[in-house]
Amino acid sequence: MKRIRCVFAWSLLVFSLASRPGLGWSETAQGSDPTSTVAVGPQYDTTHVYVAPEKVDAFVKAFLGTFGGTSTKQVVVTVTPTPSSTSSQLLQTPVGTVSLFGFKTPVPYPFGAERTGYLVTDLDSAIVSAKSAGADVVVAPFPDPIGRDAVIQWPGGINMQLYWHTTKPSYAAFQTIPENRVYVSPFRVAGFLRSFLAFSHGKIVSDDPRAPGIEIGRPGETFRRVRVESLFGKLTVFVTDGHLPYPYGRETTGYEVSNLKETLAKAESLGVKTLVQPYSSSGRTAAIIEFPGGYVAEIHEIK
């Protein structure tokens, strides 16, 4: 009888621990509603670009001159949870948006490693959803001048920033949706896809196990390429062994343009370097360019 009472007491303890908020079991059980999403729309997602302060104006001129669009007023603010100072502005174009930072102080860790910023409807719910999907929180939520932010990391070491605005923004839809370009090893791709799809409620639109190697600078070879779409926008996963010639892997975003030849000519006239000359593969013609300040991007035209 004493043994039965002990087992019963232990069972009650386990149940009470599992029911308490803030513990791992409870957190998994209370994950976000699988039918809902915290995404707002692709036009609210930005590529984070860090350039030296003296290169900011040249970058703005080249980026807007290449793709069109406008910039918000440049301000000097603190956008990290620890002391720092940076110029900050939003460059909005018909093909993608950039959050531009020109730090006047050293950049606190781990900022600069996050590739994108995703606007979410509720930051706390987004954090719970991301953690339930398998993401790590590498920077806990913190306030910024216009809202709140956090930085998460997906399996495979992919850092992204989640943000929420105090005043709800309203941006025009893109003419073409840019693609977030992610390089992941074969050992982590399953975990990355499982986690990101669970969080974004996205879908795989193509999974090519023998994509042309020219797309990663290795013509004559093949690799696996996975394309994902969600309310956050487009994401392309390059599954590689990491043996990548420069600049492959350095480009975080791919921009779709209507005429690649004209766009390249315009960009080069503004001081943009063409690092990879145009090539054709899988229904698109693409090139890789570098803007003043060192930002590397892919641009492509769909055939």
C-alpha positions, 0 to 999 in steps of 0.5 A: 500500500505504501508503494502504491501511495508513492507511485500515486504521489509521483504521478501527481508531481509529474502532472503538476510539473507538466501543467505549470506554465514556463516549463518545456512540456507546457510550452510545447503543448501550448504552442501557436494554433497550427491554423494561424500565422503571425506573418503580415506580408512579404512587403513587411519583411526586410533584408538587413544591410550593414555598411560603414557610415561613410558608405551609407549615402553611396549605397542608398544612391546605388540601391534606389537608382538600380531598383527605384523606390524611396527611403525613409528619413535617416535617423541616428538611433539605438536598435540593440538591447545594449548601448550602440549608435547607428544611422537607420533608414528603410529603403523601399523598392518595388522588388524588395526592402532593405533595413540599412544600418551604418553603425557609428559604434562597434556592432554588439554581438550577435547583430549583423549575423541576422539576414532578415527582419520579419514583421509579426502580428504579435512578438510574444506569440511569434516567439512561442511559435518559433520555439515550438517549431524548433528555433532558438532565441539568441536575443530575447525580446527588447524594445526599440524606438518604434516597437519590439524585436528579438533574434531567433536561430533556425536549425542550421545556424540561420539567424533572423530578426522578428519585429513588431511595430507599436503603430501598425505600418501600411506598405504597398505590395511588391511588384515582384517578391524577393527570395531569401537565399539560405545555404544549409548543409545536408545534415541540417536541411531536414531540421531547418525545413521542418522548423521553418515550415511549421513556423511560417505555415508555408509550403514547398513549391519545388524540391530539385535533388539535381539542380544545376551546379552553375547556380552555386558556381560549380558548373557540371555538378548538381545539388539539391535546391528547395523553394518555399513560399509562405505569407512571409514571402519566398525562401530558397534553400541551397543544400551544399557541402560548403565548398562554394567559390566566392561570392556564393553564399554571401548573397542573402537576397535574390531580386526579380527584375523585368529586364536583367540586362538593363538593370545591370547596366543601370547598376554598373553606372552607379558604381555597382560591381558585377561579381558573377556575369549573367547565366541561364538556368532553370527558367531564369537568367541571373547574376550576382552583384555587389553594391557600394559598402559591400552588400552582395545580392543576386538579381534575376529575370524569369524567362 
